[in-house]
Amino acid sequence: MNILYTRVSTIDQKTDRQRVNENEYDLVIEDKCSGSIPFFDRNGGKEVLTYINNDISINLFVWTIDRLGRDLRDILNTIHYCSERNIPITFINQGLKTIDENGKENPIAKLIISILGTVGEIERVRIKENQREGVRLAKLKGNVYNGRKTGTREDVLKFLEKPKNKKALDYIRRGYKLSEAAKLAGVHINTVTKIKRLGLQTV
Protein backbone atom coordinates (compact mmCIF):
# COMPACT_ATOMS: atom_id res chain seq x y z
CA MET A 1 0.00 0.00 0.00
CA ASN A 2 1.38 3.38 -1.02
CA ILE A 3 0.50 6.07 1.53
CA LEU A 4 1.01 9.79 0.98
CA TYR A 5 1.41 11.65 4.27
CA THR A 6 0.81 15.41 4.29
CA ARG A 7 1.06 17.96 7.10
CA VAL A 8 0.46 21.66 7.64
CA SER A 9 0.78 23.56 10.89
CA THR A 10 -2.64 25.21 11.16
CA ILE A 11 -6.25 24.38 10.33
CA ASP A 12 -6.62 27.14 7.75
CA GLN A 13 -3.58 26.02 5.73
CA LYS A 14 -3.99 23.70 2.74
CA THR A 15 -1.96 20.66 1.70
CA ASP A 16 -2.52 21.11 -2.07
CA ARG A 17 1.18 21.67 -2.81
CA GLN A 18 2.02 18.34 -1.15
CA ARG A 19 -0.63 16.41 -3.06
CA VAL A 20 1.12 16.30 -6.43
CA ASN A 21 -0.10 13.22 -8.35
CA GLU A 22 -2.14 12.15 -5.30
CA ASN A 23 -4.18 9.76 -7.46
CA GLU A 24 -1.10 7.56 -7.73
CA TYR A 25 -1.38 6.65 -4.03
CA ASP A 26 -3.72 4.19 -2.37
CA LEU A 27 -4.33 6.50 0.58
CA VAL A 28 -3.67 10.13 1.53
CA ILE A 29 -3.32 10.91 5.24
CA GLU A 30 -3.41 14.52 6.41
CA ASP A 31 -2.36 16.15 9.67
CA LYS A 32 -2.91 19.77 10.67
CA CYS A 33 -0.61 20.25 13.62
CA SER A 34 2.79 21.52 14.71
CA GLY A 35 5.81 19.67 13.36
CA SER A 36 7.20 19.62 16.90
CA ILE A 37 4.56 17.04 17.93
CA PRO A 38 6.05 13.52 17.73
CA PHE A 39 4.96 11.79 14.52
CA PHE A 40 3.18 8.86 16.15
CA ASP A 41 1.37 11.17 18.58
CA ARG A 42 -0.48 12.89 15.73
CA ASN A 43 -3.81 11.62 14.42
CA GLY A 44 -2.36 10.92 10.99
CA GLY A 45 0.76 9.37 12.50
CA LYS A 46 -1.42 7.11 14.63
CA GLU A 47 -3.24 6.00 11.51
CA VAL A 48 0.07 5.12 9.84
CA LEU A 49 1.09 3.25 13.00
CA THR A 50 -2.13 1.21 12.88
CA TYR A 51 -1.23 -0.09 9.43
CA ILE A 52 2.30 -0.89 10.60
CA ASN A 53 1.12 -2.72 13.73
CA ASN A 54 -1.34 -4.74 11.66
CA ASP A 55 1.56 -5.97 9.51
CA ILE A 56 0.20 -4.28 6.40
CA SER A 57 2.96 -3.75 3.84
CA ILE A 58 3.21 -0.01 3.17
CA ASN A 59 5.42 2.50 1.43
CA LEU A 60 5.28 5.93 3.04
CA PHE A 61 5.65 9.03 0.87
CA VAL A 62 6.19 12.54 2.29
CA TRP A 63 6.65 15.74 0.27
CA THR A 64 9.65 17.02 2.28
CA ILE A 65 11.46 16.09 5.48
CA ASP A 66 10.01 18.99 7.48
CA ARG A 67 6.51 17.67 6.74
CA LEU A 68 7.45 14.54 8.69
CA GLY A 69 8.55 16.78 11.56
CA ARG A 70 10.69 19.65 12.80
CA ASP A 71 12.37 17.78 15.62
CA LEU A 72 15.47 15.94 14.40
CA ARG A 73 15.39 13.27 17.10
CA ASP A 74 11.76 12.41 16.34
CA ILE A 75 12.42 12.38 12.58
CA LEU A 76 15.27 9.90 13.06
CA ASN A 77 13.24 7.83 15.55
CA THR A 78 10.36 7.60 13.06
CA ILE A 79 12.68 6.60 10.24
CA HIS A 80 14.41 4.03 12.46
CA TYR A 81 11.07 2.55 13.57
CA CYS A 82 9.94 2.18 9.96
CA SER A 83 13.30 0.90 8.70
CA GLU A 84 13.34 -1.84 11.35
CA ARG A 85 10.06 -3.05 9.85
CA ASN A 86 11.31 -2.70 6.27
CA ILE A 87 9.01 0.23 5.56
CA PRO A 88 10.65 2.73 3.18
CA ILE A 89 9.97 6.45 3.50
CA THR A 90 10.37 8.48 0.32
CA PHE A 91 10.81 12.25 0.53
CA ILE A 92 9.40 13.20 -2.85
CA ASN A 93 10.68 16.72 -3.43
CA GLN A 94 14.18 15.91 -2.16
CA GLY A 95 14.48 12.61 -4.03
CA LEU A 96 15.49 10.65 -0.93
CA LYS A 97 14.48 7.13 0.04
CA THR A 98 15.39 5.57 3.39
CA ILE A 99 15.55 1.98 2.09
CA ASP A 100 17.01 1.05 -1.29
CA GLU A 101 15.67 -1.46 -3.82
CA ASN A 102 17.60 -4.27 -2.08
CA GLY A 103 15.84 -3.64 1.23
CA LYS A 104 18.91 -2.07 2.85
CA GLU A 105 19.13 1.26 4.65
CA ASN A 106 20.42 4.02 2.40
CA PRO A 107 23.36 5.57 4.32
CA ILE A 108 23.66 8.59 1.99
CA ALA A 109 19.96 9.37 2.37
CA LYS A 110 20.30 9.00 6.14
CA LEU A 111 23.14 11.53 6.21
CA ILE A 112 21.29 14.07 4.06
CA ILE A 113 18.10 13.61 6.08
CA SER A 114 20.04 14.34 9.28
CA ILE A 115 21.44 17.54 7.80
CA LEU A 116 18.11 18.75 6.40
CA GLY A 117 16.32 17.75 9.60
CA THR A 118 18.75 19.91 11.56
CA VAL A 119 18.03 22.82 9.22
CA GLY A 120 14.30 22.39 9.85
CA GLU A 121 14.86 22.31 13.60
CA ILE A 122 16.96 25.49 13.44
CA GLU A 123 14.20 27.17 11.44
CA ARG A 124 11.64 26.28 14.13
CA VAL A 125 13.90 27.76 16.82
CA ARG A 126 14.39 30.90 14.72
CA ILE A 127 10.62 31.36 14.35
CA LYS A 128 10.15 31.04 18.12
CA GLU A 129 12.93 33.54 18.79
CA ASN A 130 11.32 36.01 16.38
CA GLN A 131 8.01 35.60 18.18
CA ARG A 132 9.61 36.23 21.57
CA GLU A 133 11.42 39.27 20.20
CA GLY A 134 8.13 40.58 18.81
CA VAL A 135 6.49 40.26 22.22
CA ARG A 136 9.44 41.99 23.88
CA LEU A 137 9.30 44.93 21.47
CA ALA A 138 5.53 45.20 21.87
CA LYS A 139 5.95 45.43 25.65
CA LEU A 140 8.50 48.22 25.24
CA LYS A 141 6.01 50.20 23.18
CA GLY A 142 3.20 50.18 25.69
CA ASN A 143 0.60 48.19 27.57
CA VAL A 144 0.00 45.59 24.92
CA TYR A 145 0.70 42.59 27.12
CA ASN A 146 -0.10 43.94 30.56
CA GLY A 147 -3.21 41.81 30.88
CA ARG A 148 -6.58 42.77 32.30
CA LYS A 149 -7.01 44.98 35.30
CA THR A 150 -7.98 43.25 38.54
CA GLY A 151 -11.72 42.81 38.87
CA THR A 152 -12.49 43.14 35.16
CA ARG A 153 -13.82 40.38 32.91
CA GLU A 154 -12.74 39.64 29.38
CA ASP A 155 -15.45 39.68 26.73
CA VAL A 156 -16.37 36.06 25.92
CA LEU A 157 -16.44 36.52 22.13
CA LYS A 158 -13.12 38.37 22.13
CA PHE A 159 -11.62 35.55 24.21
CA LEU A 160 -12.91 32.88 21.84
CA GLU A 161 -11.83 34.83 18.75
CA LYS A 162 -8.17 34.86 19.78
CA PRO A 163 -6.34 32.82 17.09
CA LYS A 164 -5.09 30.01 19.34
CA ASN A 165 -8.34 29.84 21.32
CA LYS A 166 -10.31 29.70 18.09
CA LYS A 167 -8.19 26.78 16.89
CA ALA A 168 -8.63 24.97 20.20
CA LEU A 169 -12.40 25.38 20.04
CA ASP A 170 -12.42 24.04 16.50
CA TYR A 171 -10.49 20.95 17.62
CA ILE A 172 -12.90 20.44 20.54
CA ARG A 173 -15.93 20.66 18.25
CA ARG A 174 -14.30 18.14 15.92
CA GLY A 175 -14.12 15.64 18.78
CA TYR A 176 -10.51 15.99 19.90
CA LYS A 177 -9.69 15.33 23.55
CA LEU A 178 -8.97 18.43 25.62
CA SER A 179 -5.32 17.43 26.02
CA GLU A 180 -4.99 16.97 22.25
CA ALA A 181 -6.70 20.30 21.53
CA ALA A 182 -4.36 22.04 23.99
CA LYS A 183 -1.26 20.53 22.39
CA LEU A 184 -2.35 21.19 18.81
CA ALA A 185 -3.44 24.77 19.47
CA GLY A 186 -0.48 25.58 21.71
CA VAL A 187 -2.46 26.63 24.78
CA HIS A 188 -2.58 25.49 28.41
CA ILE A 189 -5.00 22.70 29.33
CA ASN A 190 -6.75 25.05 31.79
CA THR A 191 -7.36 27.51 28.96
CA VAL A 192 -8.86 24.72 26.85
CA THR A 193 -11.21 23.79 29.69
CA LYS A 194 -12.39 27.41 29.79
CA ILE A 195 -12.69 27.50 26.00
CA LYS A 196 -14.88 24.40 26.05
CA ARG A 197 -17.15 25.80 28.76
CA LEU A 198 -17.59 29.20 27.09
CA GLY A 199 -17.56 27.93 23.53
CA LEU A 200 -20.35 25.43 24.03
CA GLN A 201 -22.44 28.12 25.70
CA THR A 202 -22.22 30.27 22.57
CA VAL A 203 -23.28 27.53 20.15
C-alpha positions, 0 to 999 in steps of 0.5 A: 500500500502506497501512503502519501502523508501530508502535514500543515501547521494550522487548520486554515492552511492547505496541503494542495502543494504536497498532493502532487499526483495524489491519485497515484497513491492508495491512501492520503493521510493529512495532519494539521498540527505543529511539526514539533509534535512527535509523529506517532502522537499525531492523528495521521501518524497514529493512523500510519502506526495502525497499518504498521502494527497490523503488519500491512505492507506499506510505502510511506511518501512525504513531500519534504522532510520537514513535513514529517517533523521539525524535531530531528530526534523524532524524525530519526526515531520515526525513520528508524522505527519504519526501517526496522520493519522494512518500511521505506519512506520516500521524501518526494521533493528531495528525491530521498528514500530511506531503504534502497531497492535491495531492502537495505538502509540508504546511508547517503539518504540518512546523512542528508536527512540528518542535515536537512532535519537539523536545518528544519529544527533550526528554522523552528527555533528561529521562528520562536525567537522572532516571536519572543522578540516581537512580544518583547518589542511590543511590551516596550512600546506600551501596555500591549501585554499587561493583561486585564485589570484586577476585577475586570472580565474579558469579553467572551467573544473576544476571548474565543476569537483569539487565534489560538483559542479559536483553533482549540475550540475548533479541535474540541468541536471536531471531537478531539480530547482536551489534552490533544486540543491544547497541544495542537493549538499551543495553549494550556489545558486550563485555557482549553477547559475554559474555552470548552465551557464558554464555547459550548455556551455560545453555540 
